[in-house]
Amino acid sequence: GAALARLTAATLPIGILESTSTQNDLVATFFLMCMAERLLAWRRSHSLEDAAFMAMAAGLALATKGTAYLVGLPLGLWFLIEVLPAGRRSALPLLACGLLLLLPNLPNYLRNLAYSGSPLGTVGRVSNNADYGLGPLVVNGARNFAVNLATTDSALNHGITDFVYRGLAA
């Protein structure tokens, strides 16, 4: 069964495609599954080691992909709901888990904070359209179309860019 699972995982078309690109869905999924497995192990043992490994997996998932914040949130809440009734005894696991969760993400948080004023970076304000309507639709459509006309000839690319800018200015 384990050999068949390895063969299936190694030959998944999406896995092969993601291994040759910058997509990291499977890596984030792996870390989130590790987090869930360690959470279930911690529920049986209540050991600091299992909680620490769960927090490390969560930190790596958050560092891998932004959607891990949404997917890992219920698992983190589950851990909090189970550990908080312990009262004072929950301080050490919570502190250790918080530190281990932040450790792989802290450099990115500090860089984003210095650059944009938010630890998670720009929150869509800069990259999203400010106006909606026919005009912005035409401008963005023309820009997207021009991007797909790129060639290996830099003079021709410059001409296409100038043509598009003049057309949009008109």
C-alpha positions in Angstrom: 0.0 0.0 0.0 2.8 2.4 0.9 4.6 1.7 -2.4 1.4 2.3 -4.4 0.9 5.6 -2.5 4.4 6.7 -3.3 4.0 5.7 -7.0 0.7 7.6 -7.2 2.1 10.7 -5.5 5.2 10.7 -7.7 3.3 10.4 -10.9 0.5 12.9 -10.3 0.4 15.2 -13.4 -0.1 18.3 -11.2 2.9 17.2 -9.1 5.1 16.8 -12.2 4.0 20.2 -13.5 4.5 22.0 -10.2 7.9 20.5 -9.8 9.1 22.3 -12.9 7.5 25.7 -12.0 7.2 28.1 -9.1 3.9 26.8 -8.0 4.0 25.4 -4.5 0.5 24.1 -3.7 1.7 20.6 -2.9 4.4 21.8 -0.6 2.0 23.9 1.3 -0.4 21.0 1.4 2.3 18.8 2.8 3.1 21.2 5.6 -0.6 21.6 6.4 -1.1 17.8 6.5 2.0 17.6 8.9 0.3 20.2 11.1 -2.9 18.3 11.2 -1.2 15.0 11.9 0.9 16.5 14.7 -2.3 18.2 16.1 -4.0 14.8 16.3 -0.8 13.3 17.8 -0.7 16.1 20.4 -4.4 15.4 21.3 -3.4 11.9 22.3 -0.1 12.7 24.1 -0.3 16.3 25.1 3.5 16.4 24.8 5.3 19.6 24.2 7.3 17.8 21.4 4.1 17.1 19.3 2.9 20.7 19.9 6.3 22.0 18.8 6.3 20.0 15.6 2.8 21.1 14.8 3.8 24.8 15.2 6.9 24.2 13.0 4.8 22.7 10.3 2.3 25.6 10.6 5.2 28.1 10.3 6.6 26.5 7.3 3.1 26.3 5.7 2.6 30.0 6.3 6.1 30.8 4.8 5.2 28.7 1.7 1.9 30.0 0.6 -0.5 32.7 1.7 -3.6 30.4 1.5 -2.1 28.4 4.4 -3.3 31.2 6.7 -6.9 30.4 5.8 -6.5 26.6 5.7 -4.4 26.4 8.9 -6.6 28.8 10.9 -9.2 26.1 11.9 -6.4 23.8 13.0 -4.8 26.6 15.1 -8.1 27.4 16.7 -8.7 23.8 17.5 -5.3 23.7 19.2 -6.1 26.9 21.2 -9.5 25.6 22.2 -8.0 22.4 23.6 -4.9 24.0 25.3 -6.5 27.0 26.9 -8.6 25.2 29.5 -5.3 24.0 31.1 -4.9 27.5 32.5 -1.4 28.4 33.7 0.0 25.1 32.3 -0.9 26.2 28.8 1.6 29.2 28.9 4.7 27.2 28.0 3.1 25.3 25.0 1.5 28.5 23.7 4.7 30.5 24.0 6.9 27.8 22.4 4.4 27.3 19.6 4.0 31.0 19.0 7.8 31.4 18.7 8.2 28.3 16.5 5.4 29.5 14.3 6.9 33.0 13.9 10.5 31.9 13.4 10.4 31.1 9.7 8.1 34.0 8.9 9.7 36.8 11.0 12.2 38.0 8.4 9.4 38.4 5.8 7.1 40.1 8.3 9.9 42.6 9.2 10.7 43.3 5.6 7.0 43.8 4.7 6.5 46.0 7.7 9.4 48.2 6.7 8.3 48.4 3.1 4.5 48.8 3.4 3.7 49.3 7.0 1.9 46.0 7.3 3.5 42.6 8.2 1.5 40.9 5.5 2.6 43.4 2.8 0.4 45.5 0.6 -3.2 44.4 1.1 -4.3 44.7 -2.5 -4.6 48.5 -2.6 -1.6 49.0 -4.9 -2.2 46.2 -7.4 -6.0 46.4 -7.7 -7.9 48.8 -10.0 -9.2 51.9 -8.3 -11.9 52.4 -10.9 -14.2 50.1 -12.6 -16.1 50.6 -15.8 -15.7 50.5 -19.6 -12.6 52.8 -19.7 -10.4 50.8 -17.3 -11.6 47.6 -19.0 -10.5 48.8 -22.4 -7.1 50.1 -21.1 -6.4 46.8 -19.2 -7.5 44.8 -22.2 -5.2 46.7 -24.5 -2.3 46.3 -22.1 -2.9 42.6 -21.7 -3.2 42.1 -25.5 0.0 44.1 -26.1 1.9 41.9 -23.6 1.0 38.8 -25.7 2.4 40.5 -28.9 6.0 40.5 -27.5 8.6 39.2 -29.9 12.4 38.6 -29.8 13.0 41.8 -31.7 13.4 44.6 -29.1 12.9 47.4 -31.7 9.5 45.8 -32.7 8.6 45.4 -29.1 9.4 49.1 -28.5 7.2 50.0 -31.5 4.3 47.9 -30.2 4.6 49.5 -26.8 4.6 53.0 -28.3 1.7 52.2 -30.5 -0.4 50.9 -27.5 0.5 54.0 -25.4 -0.4 56.4 -28.1 -3.6 54.6 -28.8 -4.6 54.6 -25.1 -3.6 58.3 -24.8 -5.9 59.1 -27.8 
